[in-house]
Amino acid sequence: MVKCLMGWNQEQTSVICRERLGGGSYLTHSIVPMSIEGAHSGMTAEGDNRVLMQKVVKDILTDMQKKLHKMPELTQCPKREIPELKSI
């Protein structure tokens, strides 16, 4: 899962930097092109990490059905923080 998230973050960050820097991002002294190349090597052939993320979610759901994966307990639930009519 870490590879999926890191690859996605690096690709998104690199593309945004390239767009914001304009033509300067294509110069040889800029690290943006190398970052884009590195991001592409961390992605799947489909061009993103959706396939890997789907596999991670499928594995977690399968483990949950077998009671091998415990979901984290919600400690800060927004629904509990919404005032009720009687408390207003």
C-alpha positions as CSV (number, residue, x, y, z in Angstrom):
1,M,0.0,0.0,0.0
2,V,2.9,2.4,0.7
3,K,4.2,1.9,-2.8
4,C,0.8,2.8,-4.3
5,L,0.4,6.0,-2.2
6,M,4.0,7.1,-2.6
7,G,3.9,6.6,-6.4
8,W,0.6,8.4,-6.7
9,N,1.8,11.3,-4.5
10,Q,5.1,11.7,-6.4
11,E,3.3,11.6,-9.8
12,Q,0.7,14.2,-8.7
13,T,3.3,16.5,-7.1
14,S,5.7,16.3,-10.2
15,V,2.9,17.0,-12.7
16,I,1.7,20.0,-10.6
17,C,5.3,21.3,-10.3
18,R,5.8,21.0,-14.0
19,E,2.6,22.8,-14.8
20,R,3.4,25.6,-12.4
21,L,7.0,26.1,-13.5
22,G,6.2,26.2,-17.2
23,G,9.1,25.8,-19.6
24,G,11.6,26.0,-16.8
25,S,10.7,22.6,-15.6
26,Y,12.0,21.0,-18.8
27,L,15.6,22.4,-18.3
28,T,18.3,19.9,-17.5
29,H,19.1,21.6,-14.1
30,S,15.5,21.1,-13.0
31,I,14.8,18.0,-10.9
32,V,11.1,17.8,-12.0
33,P,11.8,15.7,-15.1
34,M,13.7,13.1,-13.0
35,S,10.9,13.1,-10.5
36,I,8.4,12.4,-13.2
37,E,10.5,9.5,-14.5
38,G,10.8,8.1,-11.0
39,A,7.1,8.3,-10.5
40,H,6.4,6.5,-13.7
41,S,8.7,3.7,-12.7
42,G,6.7,3.3,-9.5
43,M,3.4,3.0,-11.3
44,T,1.7,0.2,-13.1
45,A,1.4,-0.3,-16.9
46,E,-2.0,1.4,-16.8
47,G,-0.3,4.6,-15.9
48,D,-1.5,4.9,-12.3
49,N,-1.8,2.8,-9.1
50,R,-5.6,2.2,-9.2
51,V,-5.0,-1.5,-9.9
52,L,-2.6,-1.9,-6.9
53,M,-5.0,0.0,-4.6
54,Q,-7.9,-2.2,-5.7
55,K,-5.8,-5.3,-4.8
56,V,-4.9,-3.9,-1.4
57,V,-8.6,-3.1,-0.6
58,K,-9.6,-6.6,-1.8
59,D,-7.0,-8.2,0.4
60,I,-8.1,-6.2,3.4
61,L,-11.8,-7.1,2.8
62,T,-10.9,-10.8,2.4
63,D,-8.9,-10.7,5.7
64,M,-11.8,-8.9,7.4
65,Q,-14.2,-11.7,6.4
66,K,-11.8,-14.2,7.8
67,K,-11.4,-12.1,11.0
68,L,-7.7,-11.7,10.3
69,H,-7.8,-7.9,10.0
70,K,-9.3,-5.7,12.7
71,M,-10.7,-2.3,11.7
72,P,-9.3,0.6,13.7
73,E,-11.7,2.1,16.2
74,L,-13.0,5.5,15.4
75,T,-12.1,7.9,18.1
76,Q,-13.2,11.2,16.5
77,C,-16.5,10.6,14.8
78,P,-18.0,13.7,13.3
79,K,-21.6,12.4,13.8
80,R,-21.1,12.3,17.5
81,E,-19.9,15.9,17.5
82,I,-23.0,17.3,15.7
83,P,-25.4,18.9,18.2
84,E,-28.7,17.3,18.7
85,L,-32.0,19.2,18.8
86,K,-32.5,18.6,22.5
87,S,-29.0,20.0,23.3
88,I,-29.4,23.3,21.4
